Amino acid sequence: MRVIFAGTPEFARVALERLHACGHTIELVLTQPDRPAGRGMKLQASPVKRFAQEHAIAVAQPRSLRLDGKYPEDAQAARTAIHSAKADVMVVAAYGLILPQWALDAPRLGCLNVHASLLPRWRGAAPIHRAIEAGDAQTGVTIMQMDAGLDTGDMLLCESLPIAADDSTASLHDKLAALGGRLIVQALEQATRGQLTPQPQPQSGVCYAHKIEKAEASIDWSQSGQTIARRVRAFDPFPGATGVLHGEALKIWFATPGPDAANARPGQVVAVSPEGIDVGCGQGSLRLIQLQRAGGKRLAVADFLRGFEVKPGMVFESSQ
C-alpha cells in the first residue's frame, strides 16, 4: 500500500519499521517538530524522523494541522503534502497532534490508529502508565479506524497482553510496541483483501488516560504500599517516583509492597537491609529496591546504602 505514517516516539518508530520492512511504500512521514533534550538542551529529532531520514522518506513536521489555528501556514503545507502523497491509508501511532476532518478524509481508506490499550479502556494520552497505575491484569493494542472523537473510532483488530507483576511503563511499552507493529501489518494485509470488519466500541467501561504530569512524581506515603508500588512502576521512566530524605529528593525506580508496619507513621523508615528499605505507608509498607540520587545512577539498594545513610526511624518528607 501507499502509506502516510504519523508518529513521534519510539513506540511509533517500531510500527513504522515493521511497515517499511513488509514492503509498504511510505510516501510521507508526519512527526512532531524537533525538541530540545538532554543536558545541553540541543534540538533532537524524534525516533520516527530519524528512521525516515535513514531510509530517505519525505518528512513533514507541522506545528499544527488546523487550517484555522495558530500556524495556518504549517497546516496548509502539510495538507498539500498529504494530498500529493495520494496514499491508500494513513497509519497514526502516538503522533501528538489532533487530526482534523480534512486529514482523516484524505487517504482512500482513512486513518488507522495503533493504540496501546484495549479500547474503550484507557482512551487518551497515557494508556500504558494508567493501566499499570490502576493495577490492571492485562492490556493490549487496538487498531482503530479514526474518527473526529478522542479514541472513539471503530475497532478493527485487538489483542490482549498480560501485565507482569514487575512490569514498568518502560518494559510494557516495549512489549506493546512490538505487538502494535505486528497488528498494524496484519491490519493492512486484511485491508488489501477487504477483510477488515469494523466493530463499534462498547459504551460501557470507558476510561480516560490523562497525560502524565511531573507533579505526580511525589510519593504520597499515606497511600497503601500496593498503590505506591504500582505508581513507582507506572512512572518509570517518566517522571520517576520521588521521595525526600535528609532534604534530598531521591528517585525510587523499583519497589514492592513490604510487610505490615502497623506502628509506623507514613513515610517512616521501618527497616534497612541489603534487600531493601522498608518504609511505612497508610496501609502496609513499601520496600525500596532501586534508588537514585540527583546526578547519580540507578543503584540497587545495597550499593545505594554505601553512599547514603538510611536508618530506621528516619522519615521521608513530601517532595512537593
WODAHU-V269561 format. One record per run of one state. SS is the DSSP state (A for helix, B for strand, O for the rest). FROM is the first residue (numbers start at 1). LEN is the number of residues. If there is no record, write none. Layout:
SS|FROM|LEN, SS|FROM|LEN
This chain:
O|1|1, B|2|6, O|8|2, A|10|12, O|22|3, B|25|6, O|31|4, B|35|3, O|38|4, B|42|3, O|45|2, A|47|8, O|55|4, B|59|2, O|61|11, A|72|14, O|86|3, B|89|5, O|94|7, A|101|6, O|107|4, B|111|5, O|116|7, B|123|2, O|125|2, A|127|8, O|135|3, B|138|8, O|146|9, B|155|8, O|163|6, A|169|24, O|193|6, B|199|1, O|200|8, B|208|2, O|210|4, A|214|4, B|218|1, O|219|5, B|224|1, A|225|10, O|235|6, B|241|5, O|246|2, B|248|11, O|259|9, B|268|6, O|274|2, B|276|5, O|281|2, B|283|1, O|284|1, B|285|9, O|294|5, B|299|2, A|301|4, O|305|10, B|315|1, O|316|1, B|317|1, O|318|3
